[in-house]
């Protein structure tokens, strides 16, 4: 446990200075994708939104941004998937725009605070309010 979180009284699940309240969090995940006939590829768009007390269940994530499904705020993603080599090799290109509304996205520790209302006493580490994540991946199925 972090000594600084214990000192600030925010070392429990969604806890603020020892106060215990029931919290409700929820999220929205919507998307659309469509084939592109002349390339056999697929282009798509996804939108994710999480409320102030949303806790995602995707703890393991392979990018620096963390899980888009655990974000307290909005994530917009545009992607293109191109099958190669008899549909066994897939090329994916995409961009994600994170627009955080609350601190501590993806973390169950501490009280989430609206980004625009943060003070130096609310957080120990720097807080990001917006971010872009670009990716190119190759995946092979056998």
C-alpha positions in Angstrom: 0.0 0.0 0.0 1.3 3.5 -0.8 2.3 5.5 2.3 1.1 8.7 0.6 -2.3 7.2 0.0 -2.5 6.1 3.6 -1.4 9.5 4.8 -4.1 11.2 2.7 -6.8 8.7 3.9 -7.5 7.5 0.4 -6.1 4.0 0.6 -9.4 2.1 0.3 -11.6 1.3 -2.6 -13.2 4.6 -3.8 -12.6 5.9 -0.3 -12.3 9.6 0.5 -10.8 10.5 3.9 -12.3 7.5 5.7 -15.9 8.2 4.5 -17.7 5.1 3.3 -20.5 5.5 0.7 -22.2 3.2 -1.8 -21.1 4.1 -5.3 -22.6 3.3 -8.7 -20.6 3.3 -11.8 -21.6 2.5 -15.4 -20.2 2.7 -18.9 -21.3 2.8 -22.5 -19.5 0.9 -25.3 -20.9 1.4 -28.9 -19.4 0.9 -32.3 -19.9 0.3 -35.9 -17.8 -1.3 -38.6 -18.3 -1.9 -42.3 -16.5 -3.9 -45.0 -14.7 -2.2 -47.8 -15.4 -4.3 -50.9 -12.4 -3.4 -53.0 -9.8 -4.3 -50.3 -11.6 -7.0 -48.3 -10.8 -4.9 -45.2 -13.0 -3.5 -42.5 -13.2 0.1 -41.2 -14.8 0.9 -37.9 -15.4 3.4 -35.2 -15.9 2.8 -31.4 -17.0 5.0 -28.6 -16.5 4.2 -24.9 -17.6 6.3 -22.0 -17.3 5.6 -18.2 -18.9 7.5 -15.3 -17.1 8.9 -12.3 -17.2 5.7 -10.3 -16.8 3.3 -13.2 -14.4 0.4 -12.5 -13.3 -1.5 -15.6 -12.5 -5.2 -15.3 -9.6 -5.1 -17.8 -6.6 -4.8 -15.5 -4.1 -6.2 -18.0 -3.5 -3.8 -20.8 -0.8 -3.6 -23.5 -0.6 0.1 -24.1 0.6 3.0 -22.0 -2.8 4.6 -22.0 -4.3 1.8 -20.0 -7.6 0.2 -20.9 -10.1 2.2 -22.9 -12.8 0.2 -21.2 -11.7 1.4 -17.8 -11.6 5.1 -18.7 -13.6 7.6 -16.7 -14.6 9.8 -19.6 -14.7 9.3 -23.3 -12.5 7.3 -25.8 -13.0 7.6 -29.5 -11.4 5.0 -31.7 -11.1 4.8 -35.5 -9.6 1.6 -36.9 -8.9 -0.3 -40.2 -8.3 -4.1 -40.3 -6.9 -5.6 -43.5 -6.7 -9.4 -43.9 -3.5 -10.7 -45.6 -2.3 -14.1 -46.6 -5.5 -16.1 -46.8 -7.1 -14.3 -43.9 -4.5 -15.8 -41.5 -2.4 -12.6 -41.1 -4.3 -9.4 -40.1 -2.9 -5.9 -40.3 -4.6 -3.4 -38.0 -4.2 0.4 -38.0 -5.9 2.7 -35.6 -6.1 5.8 -33.5 -7.7 6.3 -30.1 -8.4 9.7 -28.5 -8.8 9.6 -24.7 -10.7 12.5 -23.1 -10.6 11.9 -19.3 -13.3 13.5 -17.1 -12.1 12.2 -13.8 -8.8 11.2 -12.2 -7.6 7.7 -11.4 -9.1 6.0 -14.5 -8.6 2.2 -14.2 -7.7 2.5 -10.5 -10.0 1.4 -7.7 -7.9 3.4 -5.2 -8.9 6.8 -4.0 -11.7 9.2 -4.8 -12.1 10.1 -8.5 -12.0 13.9 -8.8 -13.2 15.9 -11.8 -10.0 16.8 -13.8 -11.0 20.5 -14.0 -11.2 20.6 -10.2 -8.0 18.8 -9.2 -5.5 20.4 -6.8 -2.0 19.4 -5.9 -3.5 17.7 -2.8 -5.8 15.4 -4.9 -3.0 13.6 -6.7 0.5 12.4 -6.1 1.4 11.9 -9.8 0.7 14.1 -12.8 -2.8 13.6 -14.3 -3.4 13.5 -18.0 -6.7 15.1 -19.3 -6.4 14.2 -23.0 -4.2 11.8 -25.0 -3.8 10.2 -28.4 -2.8 6.6 -28.9 -1.8 5.4 -32.4 -1.2 1.7 -33.2 -0.2 -0.6 -36.0 -0.4 -4.4 -35.3 0.1 -7.6 -37.2 -1.7 -10.7 -35.9 -1.3 -14.2 -37.2 -3.9 -17.0 -36.7 -2.8 -20.6 -37.2 
